[in-house]
Amino acid sequence: MVTFKSLFCGAGGDAQGLTEAGFELVLAANHWPRAIETHAANFPAAEHLCADINNTDMRRLPTTDVLWASPICTEGTPAGGNAGKRSTRMDGQLPIEAFGHIEQAGFERTRATFHDVIRATEIHGYKVVLVENVPDVAWRWELFDWWCQGMIRLRYRMQIVCATSAHLGGDGNEPAAQWRDRLYLCFTRDGIPEPDLTVNPPAWCHKCEADVDAVQTWKPGTMRILGHPTGPNPVSASATGANPWPTPRCSASRPDWRNSRSSARC
């Protein structure tokens, strides 16, 4: 079985996806006790480390086949979509305050920097390194290209995927019922075949009047495949030349309404 570790883990959504794909979680690490407590409740069989990853000796971590990491650089990822502005708090973390006070460390240090990914990779030489982030970090963090070159110098080949969770799925794996734009970086060690990461969500084609596998394309002049999948840059197109837009699933399809007094339709 392919093993993996999760650095800067949260509640375990990424680990859930990887384990459902047949991977075995060995270790999950985060500096925030609340994150580790939640993750351990969801994955009791895995080892959990509550520590400052920035100051952790990577040689102490168990070696695995795959590394999954979700770092966020506060210099590159503004909160609330304020373009060009820097923030000391992570986008997406503020609503958690409603469930009780969160220590400042839980806000400002929810994710360590990308540099820890290189440190861990240099020591363990993973077969594959998977990094998840928001698309903005690719152009708002001045050192993004430099960081990518660091991974390439460690003899990895890089694949970039920008997609929304509403368009990612497959047989037996329905897409998420939410718009959630994400940047995925896949680094495959030299000598190992690269995975097929083509984004082909099903969509209705008005020309052929049938469901087709949409093709993610990018407007002319795009320097690289980076951008917001739900924004003005990328579009979806079928082989017929039409421009179908994949049909997302509504959020009401996810809750179990059987014990609810109200009902919802999609």
Long-range contacts (C-beta under 8 A, 24 or more apart in sequence): 2-65, 2-66, 3-64, 3-65, 3-66, 4-64, 4-65, 4-66, 4-67, 4-68, 5-29, 5-61, 5-62, 5-64, 5-66, 5-67, 5-68, 6-68, 6-69, 6-70, 7-53, 7-67, 7-68, 7-69, 7-70, 7-71, 7-112, 7-116, 7-117, 7-120, 8-53, 8-69, 8-70, 8-71, 8-110, 8-111, 8-112, 8-116, 9-35, 9-36, 9-39, 9-70, 10-35, 10-38, 10-39, 10-70, 11-35, 11-38, 11-39, 11-42, 12-38, 12-39, 12-42, 12-43, 14-68, 14-70, 14-132, 15-39, 15-42, 15-43, 15-46, 15-68, 16-42, 18-66, 18-68, 19-43, 20-173, 23-66, 26-62, 26-64, 27-61, 27-62, 27-64, 29-53, 29-56, 29-61, 31-105, 31-109, 31-112, 32-105, 32-106, 32-109, 32-110, 34-102, 34-106, 35-106, 35-110, 52-109, 52-112, 53-112, 53-116, 54-112, 54-113, 54-116, 56-116, 58-116, 58-119, 58-120, 58-122, 58-123, 58-124, 59-123, 61-120, 61-123, 61-124, 63-124, 64-124, 64-126, 65-126, 65-127, 65-128, 66-126, 66-127, 66-128, 66-129, 66-130, 67-117, 67-120, 67-121, 67-124, 67-126, 67-128, 67-129, 67-130, 68-130, 68-131, 68-132, 69-116, 69-117, 69-120, 69-129, 69-130, 69-131, 69-132, 70-111, 70-131, 70-132, 70-133, 71-111, 71-112, 71-113, 71-114, 71-116, 71-117, 71-131, 71-133, 72-110, 72-111, 72-133, 72-134, 72-137, 73-111, 73-113, 73-114, 73-137, 73-141, 73-143, 74-108, 75-141, 75-142, 76-136, 76-137, 76-140, 76-141, 76-142, 76-144, 77-133, 77-134, 77-136, 77-137, 77-140, 77-141, 78-136, 78-140, 84-140, 91-134, 114-141, 114-143, 114-147, 115-147, 117-151, 118-147, 118-150, 118-151, 118-154, 121-151, 121-154, 121-156, 121-187, 122-154, 125-154, 125-189, 126-189, 127-188, 127-189, 127-192, 128-186, 128-187, 128-188, 128-189, 128-192, 128-195, 129-156, 129-185, 129-186, 129-187, 130-184, 130-185, 130-186, 130-187, 131-184, 131-185, 131-187, 132-182, 132-183, 132-184, 132-185, 133-182, 133-183, 133-185, 134-181, 134-182, 134-183, 135-162, 135-181, 135-182, 135-183, 135-226, 135-227, 135-228, 135-229, 137-183, 138-183, 138-226, 139-226, 148-185, 151-187, 155-189, 155-190, 156-187, 156-188, 156-189, 156-190, 157-187, 157-188, 157-190, 157-194, 158-185, 158-186, 158-187, 159-185, 159-186, 159-187, 159-188, 159-194, 159-195, 159-197, 160-184, 160-185, 160-186, 160-224, 160-225, 160-226, 161-185, 161-186, 161-197, 161-199, 161-225, 162-225, 162-226, 162-227, 162-228, 162-229, 162-234, 163-199, 163-216, 163-229, 164-229, 164-230, 166-246, 166-248, 166-249, 167-199, 167-201, 167-229, 167-246, 167-248, 168-199, 168-201, 169-201, 174-249, 175-201, 175-248, 175-249, 176-249, 177-248, 177-249, 177-250, 177-251, 177-252, 177-253, 177-254, 178-251, 179-230, 179-248, 181-228, 181-229, 181-230, 181-231, 183-226, 201-236, 201-246, 202-246, 202-247, 203-236, 203-238, 203-244, 203-245, 203-246, 203-247, 204-244, 204-247, 205-238, 205-240, 205-242, 205-244, 206-242, 206-244, 207-238, 207-240, 207-241, 207-242, 208-238, 208-240, 208-242, 212-238, 212-239, 212-240, 212-244, 213-238, 214-238, 214-244, 214-245, 214-246, 215-239
